[in-house]
Amino acid sequence: MMDFLEGRVVGKAEEIVILAVGGIGFRLFVPARTLERIEEGQEIRLYTHLLFQEDEFSLYGFATPEEREMFVALLSVPQVGPRLAFKLVAALPPAQFVAALRRGDLSALDAVKGIGRRTAQRVLLELSERALRWAPAEAPPEAEKERIVLQALTSKALGFKAEEARRALEIVRKEHPEASVEEMLRLALSILAGS
């Protein structure tokens, strides 16, 4: 229906911005971190989501399309209504939210006021895969990749000594500098198996 609104800020209050667009004043709910960057009189663009409820219409405005997608995705989770979804978007930028989902970090989610452990688990379960579409995984930096592989090789499950794991990792780094974490681990394991 409406993808975004572009206009002049004519008023603001807690979680609210009044945006003048073509002679009409739109009242939008806006996350606090967006509200902090907005000044009255400023021309802005907000990505919108219009919500129809039984007895009212609510218009939500977000600084980025990713924030809006996060809000809409949260609305699809059972037991997460608009207020709770809005609180999550306001508390966690999309990149942090997706990182928490990938880590399975319930504490990052249930730290948001109004979200209990059960709801945090439900959000984690429902959105882990879907969130990848609007915030794809970032490749870890080189040093981080090597740390992850070294940690895996020296874990109780694999049980290699740190010294031999480092030697294998050194060979992998020289021969396959572009390898992903999974490839590095596989190659290091084949080197260690052959030694």
Long-range contacts (C-beta under 8 A, 24 or more apart in sequence): 1-50, 2-48, 2-50, 3-47, 3-48, 4-45, 4-46, 4-47, 4-48, 5-45, 5-46, 5-48, 5-61, 6-43, 6-44, 6-45, 6-46, 7-43, 7-44, 8-41, 8-42, 8-43, 8-44, 9-38, 9-39, 9-40, 9-41, 9-42, 9-43, 9-44, 10-40, 10-41, 11-40, 12-38, 12-40, 15-86, 15-90, 17-46, 17-61, 19-44, 19-46, 19-61, 26-59, 27-59, 28-59, 28-60, 28-61, 29-58, 29-59, 29-60, 29-61, 29-86, 30-60, 30-61, 30-62, 31-62, 31-63, 31-67, 31-86, 31-89, 31-90, 32-90, 33-63, 33-90, 33-93, 34-61, 34-62, 34-63, 34-67, 37-63, 51-75, 51-82, 53-82, 58-82, 60-86, 62-89, 64-94, 66-94, 66-134, 66-135, 67-93, 67-94, 69-94, 69-134, 70-94, 70-97, 70-131, 70-134, 73-127, 73-130, 73-131, 73-134, 74-123, 74-127, 76-126, 77-122, 77-123, 77-126, 77-127, 78-122, 78-126, 79-118, 79-119, 79-122, 80-119, 80-122, 80-123, 83-114, 84-114, 84-115, 84-119, 87-112, 87-113, 87-114, 87-115, 88-112, 88-115, 88-123, 94-134, 94-135, 95-135, 97-131, 97-135, 98-131, 98-132, 98-134, 98-135, 101-127, 101-128, 101-131, 102-128, 102-137, 104-128, 139-180, 140-181, 145-180, 145-181, 145-184, 146-173, 146-184, 148-181, 149-181, 149-184, 149-185, 149-188, 152-185, 153-185, 153-188, 153-189, 153-192, 158-189, 160-192, 164-192, 164-195, 165-192, 168-192, 168-195
